[in-house]
Amino acid sequence: MENTDNNSDTSLQQAEISGQGKFEAVPVESDTRITFQQQTQIDEYQVLHQSWSWDGIRAESLLFSNPDVTHLSEEQITDLVKQLGLCQADSSTTFKRSESGYTFVNFNFEY
């Protein structure tokens, strides 16, 4: 899937998730069910796109490796995600830089 919006300089390219790499150690809580995941490239950043469900809530996440985005603010990272067109217009987002080594941007919540 590639973003074809000509108003955006941000590109999203799909890639296979291999058994190794920067996303093999992504933590998943025992009561969270991952329903989809795909490693992608956003500009120069490798990210992991996930859809998940937890306690009756469904949502999506884009995960960045912390070392890749230490120079970016929360607002810059969230704006990057929103530019892709994956977030629904009325979607709220949550943001977390985790000690596990990943930065999470969650969006498209369904309650």
Stockholm file with secondary structure:
# STOCKHOLM 1.0

chainA/1-111         MENTDNNSDTSLQQAEISGQGKFEAVPVESDTRITFQQQTQIDEYQVLHQSWSWDGIRAESLLFSNPDVTHLSEEQITDLVKQLGLCQADSSTTFKRSESGYTFVNFNFEY
#=GR chainA/1-111 SS CCCCCTTCCCCEEEECCCSSSTTTTCCCCTTEEEEEEEEEEETTEEEEEEEEEETTEEEEEEEEEHHHHTTSCHHHHHHHHHHTTCSCTTCCCEEEECTTSEEEEEEEEEC
#=GC SS_cons         CCCCCTTCCCCEEEECCCSSSTTTTCCCCTTEEEEEEEEEEETTEEEEEEEEEETTEEEEEEEEEHHHHTTSCHHHHHHHHHHTTCSCTTCCCEEEECTTSEEEEEEEEEC
//
